[in-house]
Amino acid sequence: MEDHMSSRKFPPENALSKNFGKLLKVNRFANEFKAIERLIWYKGVDRRECNGEHTFQLMFEVWFLRELIAPHLSFEKIIKYAMVHDFPEKGAGETPACPRQVRSA
């Protein structure tokens, strides 16, 4: 009895080459997004946090909090929401929630 999966190629032939341009666009967007400096300064740190650091930390926080207080929520959805919540800043730049508390550069 032959395994029906053994005759399939993964990834499907030409899937990567057909979508390589899209992959490059996603990569470019991610690199530009993660480089955006946030306006938040932390005591004792001589640089601002970037969006990549902020998003990465938020993803860990929602993962942790979901386990504690809302395990019924979809893990995939909350991680995706955490990942994309600041995507508009790619075009608009950093948008502070409390502008009066922002230290000038």
Buried (B, 14 or more C-beta within 10 A) or exposed (E): EEEEEEEEEEEEEEEEEEEEEEEEEEEEEBEEBBEBEBBBBEEEEEEBBBBBEBBBEBBEEBEEEBEEEEEEEEEEEBBEEBBEBBEEBBEEEBEEEEEEEBEEE
